[in-house]
Amino acid sequence: MKFARYVLLFEAIVINAGVGLYCFFFPAAFVAQWAPASVPAAAVELTRWYGVLLGVLAYAMLRVWPMKDDRIMQPVVEALLFGDLTHLAATAFYFHVVPVWSLGFIFMLGMSTFLACVRIAWLVLYRRKKAG
C-alpha cells in the first residue's frame, strides 16, 4: 500500500500539476500533441479549463496524501479509479475519431491503465486489511 501512496504522490506532482500547468499556460502545444490538424481557437482555450481541473485534482491529492488514515484515502482512490475508467472510455471515443497512435496518446493510455491497476490493487489490499 505504501507503493500506491508514492504513485499517487508522483501522479499529483508530475502528472496532474505538471500537465495542468502545461495545459493552462500552453494550451495550443498540448492540443498539438493530440490533434494532427488545426483545431478552432475556442477548443484550444477549453484546454485551459482542463488545466484548472488538473490543478484542483493535484491540490486535493496533495492534501490527502500525507494523512495516514486510509479511511480518508479510500474515497479519494475510488474517485480516482472512477476517473481512470471514464478516462479510458473517453479515450476510446477519441481514438474512434482520431485513430492516430501518437506518443502522447500512447503515454496517456499506458498511464491511465497503470494508475487504474495501482488503485484497484490498493483498494483490494485496503479491504483485506480492514476485514481482517
N, C-alpha and C positions, 0 to 999 in steps of 0.2 A: 504494500500500500504506500510505502514511502516513495517508491519509484514513480507511482502515479502522481503523487504530490509534486515531485520535481518536474514531471512532464507538464503538469498544469502551470507551474511557475514559468517554464520555458514558453509555453503557449501564450500566457498572459503578457510576458515582456516582449518576446521576439515576434511572435505571430500577430497577436491582437494589437498590441500597442504599436509595434513597428509597421505593420501593414496599415493600421488605422491612420497613423501619421502620414504614410506614403499616399494613401487614398485622399486624405484631406488636403495635403499640400500639392500633390502631383496627380490629380485625377486622370488627366489625359494619358500620362505614362502608364498608369495602372490599367486603364481600359485597353491601351495598345497591346498589352500582353495577351489579351483575350480575344479581341476583335480584329481580324485581318483587314477589314475595310474600315473606312472612316465612319464615325458614329456622330449623331447630332450633338451639338453643344449641350443641350438640356440633359441628355442622357449621361454625358460625361460629368456634368455638375451633380447629378444624383449620386455619383460615386463618392462625393464628399460626405453625403449623409451616411453611406456605408462606413466611411472612416470614423464618423462620430459614433456610430453604433459599436464598432470595434473598440473604440476608446472607452466607452462606458462598460463594455464587457471586460476589458482588461482591468479597469478600476475595481469592478466587483470581484473579479478573481483574485486580485492582489489584496483586497481587504479580507477575504475569506481564507486565503492560503495559510497565513500564519496561525490561524486558530487551530488548536489541536483537537477540538471536539469534532469527531466525524459526523455527529448528528447534524451539525451545521453544514458540513461539506456535502452530505448526501443529496439534498435537493439541488444544490448547485451542479453536482456531477450529473444528476438526472436531467436537469435542464440543458446542460451542455451536450449530453448524449442525444437528446431530442433535436437539438440544433444540428448535430452531426448528421443524423438520419435525414432530416429535412434538407440539409445542405446537399447530401448525396442525391436526393430526389431532384432537387433543382439543377444539379449538375447533369443529370440525365436529360432533362428538358433542354438545357443549354446545348448539350452535345448533339441533340436532335436537330437543332437549328444551325449550329456551327460545328460540324464534325472535323475539328482540327485538333490534333494531339500536340499542342504547344507545350513548352517547358512549364509555363505557369499552370496550365491545365493538369499536367501530369503531377506536378508537385502538390497542387491543391487536392487532387483526387487521392494521392498517397497519404497526405497528412490527415485528411478527413477520415479516411479508413483507419489509419493508425490510432488517431485520437479516439475514435469510436471504440476500437478494441481495448484500449487502455481504460476507458471509462467503464465498459462492460466488466472487465476484469476487476476493477476497483469495487464496483457495486456488488459483484458476486462475493468477493472476499469480505467486504463490509457486512453483508447479510449473514455470511457464515460466522463471522466473529460475533455479531450481535445475537445470533441464535444459540451460540454455544460455548 
